[in-house]
Amino acid sequence: AVGLEFVPSQYQNILDAFLSKQLIESEFLEEIKYNSNWGFPWEHYRLILDFCRGNSIQALALNSRNESLYNRDAHAAKVITEWVQSHPNQKLIILYGDLHLARAHLPKYLRLELTARRLTKKTLVIYQNSESLYWRLAANQQEHQADVLELGKNRFCIMNAPPWVKLLSFLEWAERSK
């Protein structure tokens, strides 16, 4: 299964209907209020859901409408843990933004939820395009030599774009959010 930040969990039934081809794309986007709730370019996310639809892969709606980053992380951790508990032998890939992946955010809340339910699961965190790591590599003229960096036990960073590409994506989103 795939856990998705861009869909609020209150729309899980709509996500399920879209994945089972009961809704067309425009209906799905309207029903989940994609543009007002998320706003990043839909083309990036369409590919993920097309893959899920074409391969009968379940998707989990993980976000909440709460503005607090910590509350959103706690909510997502609860949804993830409930799914893991009811699907003990399945793998779950969670696609979430950078800020949520800091140790004090989603990984912490997920660890707390799993511990509270006495569940033991391996987790792997993969960051993408860390600005600070990029500039450290650039200082040693190695920014084009490292594709994946090991940051610690079960923590990695994929380096496939310079910081300004990431910034442009954020600026696009900020412009549309006005």
C-alpha positions in Angstrom: 0.0 0.0 0.0 1.0 3.6 -0.4 0.3 6.3 2.3 -0.3 9.7 0.8 0.1 13.1 2.5 -1.9 15.0 -0.2 -5.2 13.4 0.6 -6.9 14.2 3.9 -8.0 11.0 5.7 -11.6 12.2 5.8 -11.6 11.5 2.0 -10.4 7.8 2.2 -13.7 6.6 0.8 -13.3 9.0 -2.2 -9.8 7.8 -2.7 -11.0 4.2 -2.6 -13.7 5.0 -5.2 -11.2 6.7 -7.5 -8.8 3.7 -7.2 -11.6 1.3 -8.0 -12.5 3.4 -11.1 -15.9 4.5 -9.7 -14.9 8.1 -10.1 -13.1 9.9 -13.0 -10.2 12.1 -12.3 -12.0 15.4 -12.4 -14.7 14.1 -9.9 -12.0 12.8 -7.6 -10.1 16.2 -7.6 -13.3 18.1 -7.0 -14.5 15.8 -4.2 -11.2 16.0 -2.2 -10.9 19.7 -2.9 -7.4 19.1 -4.3 -6.7 22.7 -5.4 -7.7 24.3 -2.1 -6.4 21.5 0.2 -3.1 20.8 -1.6 -2.3 22.9 -4.7 0.9 21.3 -5.9 0.9 20.4 -9.6 -1.5 17.4 -10.0 0.7 15.8 -12.7 3.2 14.8 -10.0 0.6 12.9 -8.1 -1.5 11.5 -11.0 1.4 9.1 -11.8 1.3 7.6 -8.3 -2.4 7.0 -8.4 -2.3 5.7 -11.9 0.3 3.2 -10.8 -1.9 2.2 -7.8 -5.0 1.9 -10.0 -3.2 -0.1 -12.6 -1.7 -2.5 -10.1 -4.5 -2.9 -7.6 -2.4 -1.2 -4.9 -4.3 0.3 -1.9 -3.6 3.9 -1.0 -4.1 5.5 2.4 -5.2 9.1 2.9 -3.0 10.3 5.7 -3.4 14.1 6.1 -5.6 16.0 8.4 -7.0 19.5 8.2 -5.3 20.6 11.4 -2.8 23.3 10.7 -0.3 22.2 13.3 2.6 20.1 11.8 2.8 18.1 15.0 -0.9 17.3 15.1 -0.9 16.3 11.4 2.1 14.0 12.1 0.3 12.5 15.1 -2.8 11.9 13.0 -0.9 10.3 10.2 1.0 8.0 12.7 -2.3 6.9 14.1 -3.8 6.1 10.6 -0.6 4.3 9.6 -0.4 2.2 12.8 -4.1 1.2 12.5 -3.4 0.0 8.9 -0.2 -1.8 9.9 -2.0 -3.5 12.7 -4.8 -4.8 10.4 -2.3 -5.7 7.6 0.6 -7.2 9.5 2.3 -8.9 6.6 2.1 -6.2 4.1 4.5 -3.4 3.3 3.5 0.3 3.3 5.3 3.0 1.5 4.6 6.5 2.9 5.1 9.6 0.7 5.4 12.6 2.9 7.1 16.0 2.8 10.5 16.8 4.2 9.3 18.7 7.3 7.3 15.7 8.5 10.3 13.4 8.2 12.5 15.1 10.8 13.1 12.8 13.8 10.8 14.8 16.1 7.9 14.6 13.7 6.3 11.6 11.9 9.0 9.1 12.8 8.7 10.0 16.5 4.9 9.8 16.5 4.9 6.6 14.5 7.4 5.0 16.9 5.1 6.0 19.9 2.0 4.6 18.2 3.7 1.3 17.3 5.1 1.0 20.8 1.7 1.7 22.4 0.2 -1.1 20.4 3.1 -3.4 21.0 3.9 -3.6 17.3 7.4 -4.1 16.1 8.0 -2.9 12.5 11.1 -1.9 10.6 11.0 1.6 9.3 13.2 3.2 6.7 13.3 7.0 6.1 14.4 8.3 2.8 14.8 12.0 2.4 15.1 13.7 -0.9 17.4 16.6 -1.9 18.5 18.0 1.4 19.8 21.5 0.9 22.3 21.4 3.7 23.8 18.1 2.4 23.9 19.5 -1.1 25.9 22.5 0.0 28.2 20.4 2.1 28.9 18.2 -0.9 29.3 21.3 -3.1 31.9 22.7 -0.8 34.0 19.6 -1.6 33.0 19.6 -5.3 31.1 16.3 -4.8 27.6 17.4 -5.5 27.4 15.4 -8.7 29.1 12.3 -7.3 26.6 11.2 -4.7 23.2 9.9 -5.6 22.3 8.3 -2.3 23.8 9.2 1.1 23.5 7.1 4.2 22.7 9.3 7.1 22.4 6.7 9.8 20.6 3.5 10.7 17.7 3.1 8.3 18.0 6.8 7.1 19.1 7.8 3.6 18.9 10.8 1.3 18.5 10.7 -2.4 20.3 13.5 -4.1 18.8 14.0 -7.6 18.2 17.8 -7.8 19.9 20.9 -6.7 18.2 23.1 -4.0 17.0 25.7 -6.5 14.8 23.1 -8.2 13.1 22.3 -4.9 12.7 26.0 -4.2 11.1 26.6 -7.5 8.5 23.9 -6.7 7.8 25.5 -3.4 7.5 29.0 -5.0 5.1 27.6 -7.6 2.9 26.2 -4.8 3.1 29.5 -2.8 2.1 31.5 -5.8 -1.0 29.4 -6.5 -1.9 29.4 -2.8 -2.4 33.2 -2.7 
